Amino acid sequence: MSSNDQSSSAQIRALRVFLAEDNQADVYLVEMALQEHGLQFTMTATLDGEEAIRRVNVFDHSDCPDIALLDQNLPRINGEQVMEVIRNHQHCKTIPIVIMSSTESRREVEMAKRFGATFFRKAANLSEFMELGALVKSLCGVGR
């Protein structure tokens, strides 16, 4: 296979998205935002921080997601703790992480930066929420 063939097949492969989000409406909006920006993806979704950490702990080098989208305010274990587990994971520690919250406190933004993550405020406005798709596209290098 030539290098051009390899890059073509890499672009066709669906992004593997890991989503930790307890609000079903927000899960739907995340899917919509990714579709709105033409992303092909498979999504693994968890509803709380405990489940998210269980999933992360079983990832190996072949099934590590391309990006993690984490709600900060998850039940049981918050997004910050899930992010810390990802950043300490042997195979997944370098993936892009987006920490999402409906508030934009200085502490949340600084916490995201400390972990090398990107903060995204879940806007009440639909068109602003759809910008999550553009952010994921940019962080994953899709369309370059």
Backbone as JSON, one array per atom type, in Angstrom:
{
  "sequence": "MSSNDQSSSAQIRALRVFLAEDNQADVYLVEMALQEHGLQFTMTATLDGEEAIRRVNVFDHSDCPDIALLDQNLPRINGEQVMEVIRNHQHCKTIPIVIMSSTESRREVEMAKRFGATFFRKAANLSEFMELGALVKSLCGVGR",
  "N": [[0.85, -1.17, 0.0], [0.63, 2.17, -0.87], [1.91, 5.31, 0.48], [0.03, 7.29, 0.04], [-2.31, 5.78, -0.22], [-2.49, 4.81, 2.38], [-2.89, 7.17, 3.88], [-5.35, 7.93, 2.87], [-7.0, 5.84, 3.76], [-6.74, 6.25, 6.47], [-8.05, 8.66, 6.8], [-10.62, 7.91, 6.25], [-11.32, 6.2, 8.29], [-13.43, 5.96, 11.05], [-13.7, 8.35, 13.66], [-12.88, 7.57, 16.99], [-14.76, 8.18, 19.64], [-14.89, 8.96, 23.02], [-17.26, 9.42, 25.41], [-18.28, 10.86, 28.38], [-21.06, 11.48, 29.99], [-23.88, 12.4, 31.77], [-26.35, 13.41, 31.13], [-28.9, 12.71, 29.02], [-30.0, 14.31, 26.99], [-27.87, 16.02, 26.42], [-26.04, 14.14, 25.46], [-27.26, 13.48, 23.06], [-27.09, 16.03, 21.82], [-24.31, 16.28, 21.58], [-23.77, 14.21, 19.75], [-25.21, 15.25, 17.58], [-23.75, 17.63, 17.11], [-21.28, 16.62, 16.24], [-22.07, 15.27, 13.91], [-23.11, 17.43, 12.48], [-20.82, 18.73, 11.7], [-19.79, 17.04, 9.85], [-18.41, 14.76, 10.71], [-17.3, 11.42, 10.81], [-17.93, 8.92, 13.08], [-17.52, 6.69, 15.88], [-19.04, 6.06, 18.94], [-18.41, 5.67, 22.35], [-20.24, 5.74, 25.15], [-20.65, 6.78, 28.51], [-22.45, 7.0, 31.6], [-21.8, 7.93, 34.1], [-19.11, 8.93, 36.33], [-17.79, 6.79, 37.61], [-18.33, 4.55, 35.98], [-17.11, 5.52, 33.68], [-14.39, 5.57, 34.43], [-13.99, 2.83, 34.86], [-14.24, 1.92, 32.2], [-12.11, 3.31, 30.93], [-9.92, 2.15, 32.22], [-9.73, -0.37, 31.03], [-8.97, 0.08, 28.44], [-6.71, -0.59, 25.77], [-3.72, -0.26, 23.76], [-4.81, -0.55, 21.2], [-7.52, 0.08, 21.28], [-7.87, 2.53, 22.38], [-9.5, 5.65, 22.65], [-9.84, 8.28, 20.13], [-10.39, 10.77, 21.02], [-11.52, 12.28, 24.06], [-14.49, 13.28, 25.56], [-15.63, 14.92, 28.24], [-18.0, 15.41, 30.71], [-17.91, 17.78, 33.26], [-19.41, 17.69, 35.6], [-20.18, 15.02, 36.55], [-22.1, 12.27, 37.93], [-21.17, 10.5, 40.93], [-18.23, 10.22, 40.39], [-16.29, 12.95, 39.46], [-15.68, 14.8, 36.34], [-13.07, 15.82, 36.33], [-11.59, 13.97, 37.84], [-11.86, 11.71, 36.21], [-10.52, 12.63, 33.98], [-7.94, 12.81, 35.03], [-7.34, 10.1, 35.4], [-7.28, 9.27, 32.71], [-5.1, 10.81, 31.78], [-3.07, 9.57, 33.16], [-3.0, 7.09, 32.07], [-1.41, 4.44, 30.46], [-1.6, 4.05, 27.61], [-3.39, 5.96, 26.66], [-2.8, 8.53, 27.45], [-2.06, 10.77, 25.92], [-4.15, 11.6, 24.34], [-6.48, 13.97, 22.9], [-8.47, 15.86, 25.16], [-11.63, 17.06, 26.01], [-13.11, 19.01, 28.35], [-16.28, 19.5, 29.59], [-18.77, 21.82, 30.58], [-21.69, 23.4, 31.91], [-21.34, 25.72, 33.2], [-18.87, 28.3, 33.42], [-16.56, 28.46, 35.15], [-13.68, 30.01, 36.58], [-11.99, 28.25, 37.91], [-12.63, 25.75, 36.71], [-11.79, 26.17, 34.06], [-9.05, 26.65, 34.45], [-8.32, 24.21, 35.61], [-8.74, 22.46, 33.45], [-6.73, 23.39, 31.7], [-4.48, 22.74, 33.24], [-4.39, 19.99, 32.98], [-3.82, 19.76, 30.34], [-5.99, 19.88, 28.69], [-8.95, 20.89, 26.84], [-11.3, 23.36, 27.5], [-14.83, 23.44, 27.23], [-17.7, 25.27, 27.1], [-20.94, 24.26, 27.67], [-23.29, 25.51, 25.89], [-26.48, 27.13, 26.18], [-27.6, 27.92, 23.9], [-28.34, 26.54, 20.81], [-26.85, 26.75, 18.35], [-24.37, 27.6, 19.26], [-23.63, 25.41, 20.84], [-23.3, 23.53, 18.85], [-20.81, 24.13, 17.9], [-19.06, 22.5, 19.17], [-18.54, 20.34, 17.53], [-16.84, 21.44, 15.55], [-14.66, 22.03, 17.16], [-13.84, 19.45, 18.01], [-13.14, 18.39, 15.53], [-10.97, 20.03, 14.87], [-9.17, 19.48, 17.04], [-8.64, 16.81, 16.58], [-7.42, 16.86, 14.18], [-8.81, 16.53, 11.79], [-9.62, 16.92, 8.41], [-7.41, 18.3, 7.6]],
  "CA": [[0.0, 0.0, 0.0], [1.44, 3.39, -0.92], [1.61, 6.23, 1.58], [-1.23, 7.98, -0.27], [-3.4, 4.88, 0.13], [-2.58, 4.75, 3.83], [-3.5, 8.38, 4.41], [-6.76, 7.91, 2.5], [-7.73, 4.95, 4.65], [-6.74, 6.86, 7.8], [-9.07, 9.7, 6.81], [-11.92, 7.28, 6.16], [-11.6, 5.55, 9.57], [-14.27, 6.77, 11.93], [-13.1, 8.78, 14.93], [-13.37, 6.87, 18.18], [-15.08, 9.21, 20.63], [-15.29, 8.5, 24.35], [-18.09, 10.47, 26.01], [-18.8, 10.66, 29.73], [-22.11, 12.5, 30.1], [-25.05, 11.82, 32.42], [-27.58, 14.01, 30.61], [-29.19, 12.12, 27.71], [-30.19, 15.39, 26.01], [-26.53, 16.48, 26.01], [-25.47, 13.07, 24.62], [-27.86, 13.7, 21.74], [-26.52, 17.26, 21.25], [-22.92, 16.0, 21.19], [-23.85, 13.47, 18.49], [-25.66, 16.21, 16.56], [-22.65, 18.55, 16.81], [-20.28, 15.9, 15.45], [-22.67, 15.05, 12.6], [-23.24, 18.75, 11.85], [-19.52, 19.08, 11.12], [-19.4, 16.02, 8.88], [-17.5, 13.78, 11.27], [-17.69, 10.01, 10.92], [-17.45, 8.56, 14.41], [-18.15, 5.7, 16.73], [-19.02, 6.66, 20.26], [-18.61, 4.91, 23.57], [-20.77, 6.71, 26.11], [-20.89, 6.34, 29.88], [-23.39, 7.9, 32.25], [-21.27, 8.47, 35.35], [-17.66, 8.91, 36.41], [-17.32, 5.46, 37.98], [-18.38, 3.74, 34.76], [-16.09, 6.06, 32.77], [-13.07, 5.1, 34.88], [-13.92, 1.38, 34.55], [-13.98, 1.79, 30.76], [-10.75, 3.79, 30.64], [-8.95, 1.2, 32.75], [-9.58, -1.54, 30.17], [-8.45, 0.44, 27.11], [-5.32, -0.9, 25.48], [-3.23, 0.6, 22.68], [-5.6, -0.68, 19.98], [-8.89, 0.59, 21.38], [-7.87, 3.84, 23.02], [-10.25, 6.57, 21.78], [-9.11, 9.38, 19.49], [-10.69, 11.97, 21.81], [-12.43, 12.08, 25.18], [-15.36, 14.4, 25.89], [-16.01, 14.63, 29.62], [-18.79, 16.38, 31.48], [-17.25, 18.02, 34.54], [-20.3, 17.43, 36.73], [-20.7, 13.65, 36.48], [-22.41, 11.64, 39.22], [-20.24, 9.58, 41.6], [-16.84, 10.69, 40.25], [-16.42, 14.06, 38.51], [-14.89, 14.79, 35.12], [-11.66, 16.08, 36.63], [-10.98, 12.71, 38.26], [-11.8, 10.86, 35.03], [-9.44, 13.19, 33.16], [-6.68, 12.43, 35.67], [-7.11, 8.68, 35.07], [-6.88, 9.22, 31.3], [-3.75, 11.38, 31.66], [-2.12, 8.62, 33.75], [-3.15, 5.81, 31.37], [-0.22, 4.14, 29.63], [-1.84, 4.16, 26.17], [-4.33, 7.04, 26.28], [-2.46, 9.78, 28.13], [-1.82, 11.9, 25.03], [-5.3, 11.93, 23.49], [-7.14, 15.24, 23.24], [-9.6, 15.79, 26.09], [-12.46, 18.25, 26.15], [-13.91, 19.0, 29.57], [-17.48, 20.28, 29.27], [-19.59, 22.23, 31.72], [-22.64, 24.46, 31.57], [-20.81, 26.94, 33.79], [-17.5, 28.55, 32.95], [-15.84, 29.03, 36.29], [-12.24, 30.15, 36.41], [-11.39, 27.01, 38.4], [-12.79, 24.7, 35.69], [-10.93, 26.5, 32.91], [-7.66, 26.43, 34.88], [-8.16, 22.77, 35.78], [-8.59, 21.88, 32.11], [-5.39, 23.74, 31.22], [-3.49, 22.0, 34.03], [-4.34, 18.63, 32.44], [-3.6, 19.81, 28.9], [-7.29, 19.65, 28.05], [-9.65, 22.06, 26.32], [-12.58, 23.6, 28.16], [-15.94, 23.81, 26.35], [-18.93, 25.6, 27.83], [-22.15, 23.75, 27.03], [-24.16, 26.67, 25.75], [-27.92, 26.91, 26.08], [-27.9, 28.25, 22.5], [-28.04, 25.37, 19.98], [-25.78, 26.99, 17.37], [-23.1, 27.63, 19.99], [-23.31, 24.03, 21.24], [-22.87, 22.83, 17.65], [-19.39, 24.42, 17.69], [-18.29, 21.38, 19.7], [-18.1, 19.54, 16.37], [-15.67, 22.1, 14.96], [-13.57, 21.88, 18.11], [-13.38, 18.06, 17.91], [-12.49, 18.29, 14.21], [-9.68, 20.71, 14.99], [-8.3, 18.78, 17.98], [-8.27, 15.51, 16.02], [-6.72, 17.05, 12.92], [-9.63, 16.09, 10.67], [-9.79, 17.93, 7.37], [-6.16, 18.99, 7.28]],
  "C": [[0.9, 1.24, 0.0], [1.07, 4.31, 0.23], [0.33, 7.01, 1.31], [-2.43, 7.11, 0.08], [-3.59, 4.82, 1.64], [-3.25, 5.99, 4.4], [-4.97, 8.45, 4.05], [-7.55, 7.03, 3.44], [-7.77, 5.51, 6.06], [-7.83, 7.93, 7.89], [-10.47, 9.11, 6.81], [-12.3, 6.64, 7.5], [-12.41, 6.5, 10.46], [-13.5, 7.13, 13.19], [-13.71, 7.95, 16.05], [-13.52, 7.91, 19.28], [-15.51, 8.54, 21.93], [-16.02, 9.65, 25.01], [-18.54, 10.03, 27.4], [-19.78, 11.8, 30.0], [-23.36, 11.85, 30.68], [-26.38, 12.34, 31.89], [-27.84, 13.5, 29.19], [-29.4, 13.18, 26.63], [-28.84, 15.9, 25.51], [-25.81, 15.42, 25.18], [-25.97, 13.26, 23.19], [-27.25, 14.94, 21.07], [-25.07, 17.05, 20.82], [-22.92, 15.24, 19.86], [-24.24, 14.39, 17.34], [-24.52, 17.13, 16.13], [-21.59, 17.87, 15.95], [-20.8, 15.66, 14.03], [-22.76, 16.35, 11.81], [-21.94, 19.16, 11.15], [-18.93, 17.97, 10.27], [-18.45, 14.95, 9.41], [-18.11, 12.38, 11.23], [-17.11, 9.54, 12.24], [-18.18, 7.36, 14.96], [-18.02, 6.26, 18.14], [-19.23, 5.6, 21.34], [-19.04, 5.93, 24.61], [-20.98, 6.05, 27.47], [-21.71, 7.41, 30.59], [-22.91, 8.46, 33.58], [-19.76, 8.27, 35.39], [-17.09, 7.55, 36.77], [-17.25, 4.55, 36.76], [-17.31, 4.21, 33.77], [-14.7, 5.54, 33.15], [-12.92, 3.6, 34.63], [-13.59, 1.17, 33.08], [-12.55, 2.18, 30.41], [-9.71, 2.76, 31.08], [-8.77, -0.05, 31.89], [-9.13, -1.21, 28.75], [-7.03, -0.08, 26.97], [-4.91, -0.05, 24.27], [-4.1, 0.54, 21.43], [-7.0, -0.1, 20.08], [-9.0, 1.9, 22.16], [-8.63, 4.82, 22.1], [-9.35, 7.64, 21.17], [-9.29, 10.67, 20.28], [-11.65, 11.59, 22.94], [-13.18, 13.38, 25.44], [-15.96, 14.1, 27.25], [-16.83, 15.76, 30.21], [-18.08, 16.55, 32.82], [-18.1, 17.54, 35.7], [-20.98, 16.07, 36.62], [-21.1, 13.16, 37.86], [-21.27, 10.71, 39.65], [-18.79, 10.05, 41.56], [-16.86, 11.77, 39.17], [-15.46, 13.94, 37.32], [-13.41, 15.02, 35.35], [-10.95, 14.78, 37.03], [-10.87, 11.73, 37.1], [-10.65, 11.32, 34.14], [-8.07, 12.79, 33.73], [-6.33, 10.96, 35.37], [-6.65, 8.54, 33.62], [-5.44, 9.71, 31.15], [-2.68, 10.46, 32.27], [-2.16, 7.25, 33.08], [-1.99, 5.61, 30.4], [-0.45, 4.41, 28.14], [-2.64, 5.38, 25.75], [-3.92, 8.42, 26.77], [-2.28, 10.99, 27.22], [-3.03, 12.29, 24.16], [-5.87, 13.3, 23.87], [-8.32, 14.97, 24.18], [-10.31, 17.13, 26.08], [-13.27, 18.07, 27.42], [-15.06, 19.97, 29.36], [-18.24, 20.61, 30.54], [-20.55, 23.32, 31.26], [-22.26, 25.78, 32.23], [-19.38, 27.12, 33.27], [-16.72, 29.21, 34.09], [-14.34, 29.07, 35.99], [-11.52, 28.86, 36.83], [-11.47, 25.89, 37.37], [-11.88, 24.94, 34.49], [-9.47, 26.23, 33.26], [-7.37, 24.95, 35.07], [-7.96, 22.09, 34.44], [-7.19, 22.15, 31.57], [-4.32, 22.92, 31.93], [-3.32, 20.58, 33.5], [-4.11, 18.61, 30.93], [-4.87, 19.53, 28.11], [-7.86, 20.98, 27.56], [-10.97, 22.18, 27.06], [-13.62, 24.01, 27.12], [-17.16, 24.06, 27.2], [-20.12, 25.1, 27.03], [-23.18, 24.88, 27.01], [-25.62, 26.25, 25.7], [-28.38, 27.16, 24.64], [-27.44, 27.09, 21.61], [-26.88, 25.61, 19.02], [-24.41, 27.06, 18.04], [-22.68, 26.23, 20.42], [-22.78, 23.26, 20.03], [-21.38, 23.06, 17.34], [-18.49, 23.35, 18.31], [-17.76, 20.51, 18.57], [-16.87, 20.12, 15.71], [-14.46, 21.95, 15.87], [-12.99, 20.46, 18.03], [-12.61, 17.86, 16.6], [-11.09, 18.88, 14.28], [-8.72, 19.92, 15.87], [-7.81, 17.44, 17.42], [-7.59, 15.63, 14.66], [-7.49, 16.57, 11.71], [-9.78, 17.24, 9.68], [-8.54, 18.7, 7.04], [-5.57, 18.46, 6.01]]
}
